[in-house]
Amino acid sequence: MRCSRAAAFIWLLLVPPLTNDVPPSSDPHAPLPHWEVESSLETADDCETARREFEAFYQEALMFYGVCVSDGDPRLNSDADEPPFS
């Protein structure tokens, strides 16, 4: 009997880099490889929950953008200047 297993991905909650502006702000249009990992989670649902909590906490602060991607997302290794948001 052959057992197949789906590829397991880790879900990453990413936050955008800060700009050099005074005062600094976040840059949600930066290419995804420039974003920082805020958390690593086991499921997409866990990541979305963490993203909503993160955004609610930082709503009044500089960084209130977050995006969840799997660690297999090809945009993480891309040299393209492709922002996560259109």
C-alpha positions as CSV (number, residue, x, y, z in Angstrom):
1,M,0.0,0.0,0.0
2,R,1.3,3.4,-1.0
3,C,0.7,6.4,1.3
4,S,0.7,9.8,-0.2
5,R,1.1,13.0,1.8
6,A,0.4,16.5,0.8
7,A,3.2,19.0,1.1
8,A,3.1,20.8,4.4
9,F,3.6,24.5,4.3
10,I,4.3,26.9,7.1
11,W,2.2,30.0,7.0
12,L,4.0,33.3,7.4
13,L,2.5,36.5,8.7
14,L,4.6,39.2,7.0
15,V,4.7,42.9,7.7
16,P,6.0,45.6,5.4
17,P,9.3,47.3,5.9
18,L,9.5,50.8,7.4
19,T,10.2,53.8,5.1
20,N,12.9,56.3,5.8
21,D,10.3,59.1,6.1
22,V,10.1,61.2,9.2
23,P,8.1,60.0,10.9
24,P,8.6,56.5,9.6
25,S,5.6,54.6,8.1
26,S,5.2,51.2,6.6
27,D,5.5,50.5,2.9
28,P,2.8,48.0,1.9
29,H,3.9,48.4,-1.8
30,A,7.4,47.1,-1.1
31,P,8.3,43.8,-2.9
32,L,7.4,40.8,-0.8
33,P,11.0,39.6,-0.2
34,H,11.6,42.9,1.7
35,W,8.8,42.2,4.2
36,E,9.6,40.9,7.6
37,V,8.3,37.7,9.2
38,E,6.1,38.6,12.2
39,S,5.0,35.1,13.0
40,S,5.1,31.5,11.6
41,L,1.9,29.5,11.9
42,E,0.7,26.0,11.0
43,T,-2.4,26.8,9.1
44,A,-3.8,29.5,6.9
45,D,-6.7,30.1,9.4
46,D,-4.3,30.6,12.2
47,C,-2.3,33.1,10.1
48,E,-5.5,35.0,9.2
49,T,-6.5,35.2,12.9
50,A,-3.1,36.4,13.8
51,R,-3.1,39.0,11.0
52,R,-6.5,40.4,12.1
53,E,-5.2,40.6,15.7
54,F,-2.0,42.2,14.6
55,E,-3.8,44.8,12.5
56,A,-6.2,45.6,15.3
57,F,-3.4,46.1,17.7
58,Y,-1.4,48.3,15.3
59,Q,-4.3,50.1,13.8
60,E,-3.3,53.4,15.4
61,A,0.4,52.9,14.9
62,L,2.8,52.9,12.0
63,M,2.4,49.4,10.8
64,F,-1.1,48.0,10.4
65,Y,-0.6,46.0,7.2
66,G,-0.1,42.3,7.3
67,V,-0.2,39.5,4.7
68,C,-0.3,35.8,5.1
69,V,1.6,33.6,2.6
70,S,2.8,30.0,2.6
71,D,6.5,29.5,2.8
72,G,6.2,28.0,-0.6
73,D,5.0,31.2,-2.2
74,P,7.3,31.9,-5.2
75,R,7.0,35.7,-4.6
76,L,9.2,35.2,-1.5
77,N,12.2,34.3,-3.7
78,S,11.4,36.6,-6.6
79,D,13.7,39.4,-7.7
80,A,10.6,41.1,-9.2
81,D,9.4,44.3,-7.7
82,E,6.0,42.8,-7.3
83,P,4.1,44.1,-4.2
84,P,1.7,41.8,-2.4
85,F,-1.1,44.3,-3.0
86,S,-2.2,45.6,-6.4
